[in-house]
Amino acid sequence: MRFEEKVAIVTGGGQGIGKAVARGLASEGASVVISDINPEIAHKTAEEVEESYQAKALAVKTDVKKRDDIHNLVAFAESEFGRIDILFNSAGICKRIDIQDISEEEWDEMIDINLRGVFLCSQAVMPIMKRQQQGRILNMASLAGKVGGIAVGAHYSASKAGVICLTKSFARALGPHGVTVNALAPGPVETAMIQDWPPEVREDMARQSPLGRIAQTEDIVEPALFLLSDAARHITGATLDINGGILMD
Ligand SMILES: NC(=O)c1ccc[n+]([C@@H]2O[C@H](COP(=O)([O-])OP(=O)(O)OC[C@H]3O[C@@H](n4cnc5c(N)ncnc54)[C@H](O)[C@@H]3O)[C@@H](O)[C@H]2O)c1
């Protein structure tokens, strides 16, 4: 059990990749705080996790656009469990839209959730992880943050490029305190986020991969658990590609 006695916060944990990683953490002994803007799915996931693994799982409604929500989330997790070992920043939105058509409001919302949210959540756990002299932060970046939007909007790609760089800055700041900070950069993953993609876009992305397939959430779980585990103690500031070879760099 790699995560016995560890306490993890998972943002966007109500569904998709966040939910799958939260389940993975709980299956190996972690207590998890499932945070999501949608309280119904957060509670449902927490219930499922408790039933499946006899792990402690709590749900908190959090909008990562709101600093007060984030501070409440972190204070709640700390008061319930006395520590925070893991922050998995998975909350995010994505939109397929031509660069010409992105409004200022859409740009701001994308950056607020995908980039500023990661910044605020990571900043909020910093004092606790520094005090513990131990911690793991893992951020969801994206293939799009490396290559620009192939199938998604430029604002999404820019937000994820920001996450990749922010990961390095937090890694530099927290390394001296025994905390590692890394990111994952998946290509398309079969979740609600891409469910409205036209079949031809989906097929084109699968064709670009030498493996000829689109990832499932399970393909993300083990790489995430590895980076959150003690085995990855000497890896920090890294962005791990999980893209089926669409991009090899
Ligand atoms: N699915 C993909 O193809 C893919 C590829 C690369 C990266 N990612 C990234 O992985 C992460 C998880 O995506 P997913 O595929 O699981 O998508 P998803 O839509 O299934 O899950 C995203 C979750 O984030 C929550 N959320 C949205 N806005 C929020 C906010 N303001 N505050 C708190 N929670 C909020 C949603 O309610 C949802 O539960 C995202 O950061 C996404 O950009 C996804």
The ligand as a Gaussian input file, in Angstrom:
#p B3LYP/6-31G(d) Opt

LIG

0 1
 N       -9.766000      14.303000     -21.254000
 C       -8.725000      14.700000     -21.963000
 O       -8.633000      14.446000     -23.171000
 C       -7.608000      15.450000     -21.298000
 C       -6.361000      15.492000     -21.955000
 C       -5.314000      16.199000     -21.357000
 C       -5.516000      16.847000     -20.165000
 N       -6.735000      16.803000     -19.564000
 C       -6.892000      17.543000     -18.316000
 O       -7.209000      16.632000     -17.292000
 C       -7.989000      17.284000     -16.293000
 C       -9.226000      16.453000     -15.996000
 O      -10.013000      16.415000     -17.180000
 P      -11.079000      15.248000     -17.454000
 O      -10.780000      14.700000     -18.772000
 O      -11.177000      14.375000     -16.278000
 O      -12.402000      16.144000     -17.632000
 P      -13.811000      16.074000     -16.908000
 O      -14.613000      17.144000     -17.541000
 O      -14.319000      14.685000     -16.901000
 O      -13.461000      16.473000     -15.396000
 C      -13.154000      17.783000     -15.035000
 C      -13.703000      18.020000     -13.632000
 O      -13.339000      19.364000     -13.249000
 C      -14.477000      19.957000     -12.617000
 N      -14.405000      21.419000     -12.744000
 C      -14.634000      22.182000     -13.839000
 N      -14.533000      23.482000     -13.527000
 C      -14.211000      23.547000     -12.204000
 C      -13.977000      24.601000     -11.300000
 N      -14.066000      25.893000     -11.689000
 N      -13.675000      24.310000     -10.009000
 C      -13.602000      23.008000      -9.599000
 N      -13.842000      21.964000     -10.409000
 C      -14.135000      22.227000     -11.705000
 C      -15.668000      19.367000     -13.350000
 O      -16.869000      19.486000     -12.597000
 C      -15.220000      17.930000     -13.564000
 O      -15.612000      17.097000     -12.500000
 C       -8.293000      18.678000     -16.839000
 O       -7.389000      19.598000     -16.276000
 C       -8.037000      18.514000     -18.316000
 O       -7.709000      19.737000     -18.933000
 C       -7.766000      16.105000     -20.083000

